[in-house]
Amino acid sequence: MRNLSDRVVVYNKDCMNADLSEVTVITLYLTTSGNERLRPKFEKEARPGTRIVSHDFSISGWRASRIERFGGHTIYLYVVPDAYKHKLSKGRGERKGIRSFWSWRGL
């Protein structure tokens, strides 16, 4: 087994208040309703390629890249898709926005 300690940092924080912009993997063991409360934060802050691993509870409205079952447990893997910037015309000026595609890609 490889020693990854020089490449891994583990944070134990309140996810609702944590800055997710530099995170590459998020692990969850929340109910479906807990995952749903965090979904808008993930959509806003998680960068493209971030992997979200949820133990036993799916994230409603998202399609998992992979689902594994071990005994009586289910592990859901989600990979945050790339977002693209586009221009939205409104009135006299332009404003920039971000649109996310929530169709998942595999690993």
C-alpha positions as CSV (number, residue, x, y, z in Angstrom):
1,M,0.0,0.0,0.0
2,R,1.3,3.5,-0.9
3,N,1.9,6.1,1.7
4,L,-0.2,9.1,0.7
5,S,0.2,11.1,3.9
6,D,2.2,13.8,2.1
7,R,-0.6,14.2,-0.4
8,V,-3.7,14.1,1.9
9,V,-5.1,16.6,4.3
10,V,-8.2,15.7,6.2
11,Y,-10.5,18.4,7.6
12,N,-13.3,17.8,10.1
13,K,-15.4,20.9,9.7
14,D,-19.0,22.1,9.4
15,C,-19.5,21.7,5.7
16,M,-22.1,24.5,5.5
17,N,-19.4,27.0,6.7
18,A,-16.3,25.4,5.1
19,D,-14.7,26.9,2.0
20,L,-14.9,24.1,-0.6
21,S,-13.1,25.9,-3.4
22,E,-9.8,23.9,-3.0
23,V,-11.3,20.6,-2.0
24,T,-10.9,17.6,-4.3
25,V,-12.8,14.9,-2.4
26,I,-15.8,15.3,-0.1
27,T,-17.0,12.4,2.0
28,L,-20.6,12.4,3.4
29,Y,-22.5,10.2,5.8
30,L,-25.7,12.3,5.9
31,T,-29.4,11.5,5.3
32,T,-30.8,12.3,1.9
33,S,-32.3,15.5,3.3
34,G,-28.9,16.5,4.7
35,N,-27.3,15.9,1.2
36,E,-30.1,18.0,-0.3
37,R,-29.3,20.9,2.0
38,L,-25.7,20.8,0.9
39,R,-26.3,20.4,-2.8
40,P,-26.6,24.1,-3.6
41,K,-23.3,24.7,-1.8
42,F,-21.6,21.9,-3.8
43,E,-23.1,23.4,-7.1
44,K,-21.8,26.8,-6.2
45,E,-18.4,26.1,-4.6
46,A,-17.0,22.7,-5.7
47,R,-14.6,23.0,-8.6
48,P,-14.8,20.8,-11.7
49,G,-13.5,17.3,-11.0
50,T,-14.3,17.3,-7.3
51,R,-15.4,13.9,-6.2
52,I,-18.2,13.6,-3.7
53,V,-18.6,10.2,-2.0
54,S,-21.8,9.6,-0.1
55,H,-22.3,6.6,2.3
56,D,-25.8,5.0,2.1
57,F,-27.7,8.1,0.9
58,S,-27.9,9.5,-2.6
59,I,-28.0,13.1,-3.7
60,S,-31.4,13.7,-5.2
61,G,-31.4,15.0,-8.7
62,W,-27.8,13.9,-9.4
63,R,-26.8,10.9,-11.3
64,A,-23.9,8.9,-9.7
65,S,-20.9,8.1,-11.7
66,R,-20.5,4.9,-9.8
67,I,-22.5,2.9,-7.2
68,E,-20.9,0.2,-5.1
69,R,-22.6,-2.1,-2.6
70,F,-20.8,-3.7,0.3
71,G,-22.9,-5.9,2.5
72,G,-25.8,-3.7,3.6
73,H,-24.2,-0.5,2.6
74,T,-24.2,1.6,-0.6
75,I,-21.5,4.0,-1.7
76,Y,-22.3,6.7,-4.2
77,L,-19.6,8.5,-6.2
78,Y,-20.4,11.8,-7.9
79,V,-17.9,13.8,-10.0
80,V,-18.7,17.5,-10.2
81,P,-18.9,18.3,-13.9
82,D,-17.2,21.2,-15.6
83,A,-19.0,24.5,-15.6
84,Y,-18.7,27.0,-18.4
85,K,-19.0,30.7,-18.5
86,H,-21.5,32.3,-20.8
87,K,-22.8,35.8,-21.4
88,L,-26.4,36.7,-20.7
89,S,-27.8,39.7,-22.5
90,K,-30.1,41.8,-20.4
91,G,-31.1,45.3,-21.2
92,R,-28.2,47.7,-22.1
93,G,-25.3,45.6,-20.8
94,E,-24.0,42.1,-20.4
95,R,-23.5,40.1,-17.3
96,K,-21.5,37.0,-17.0
97,G,-22.9,33.9,-15.5
98,I,-22.0,30.3,-14.9
99,R,-24.1,27.4,-16.1
100,S,-23.4,23.9,-14.8
101,F,-24.2,20.6,-16.5
102,W,-25.3,18.1,-14.0
103,S,-24.9,15.1,-16.2
104,W,-22.1,13.1,-14.6
105,R,-19.0,11.6,-16.2
106,G,-17.3,8.5,-15.0
107,L,-13.8,8.2,-13.7
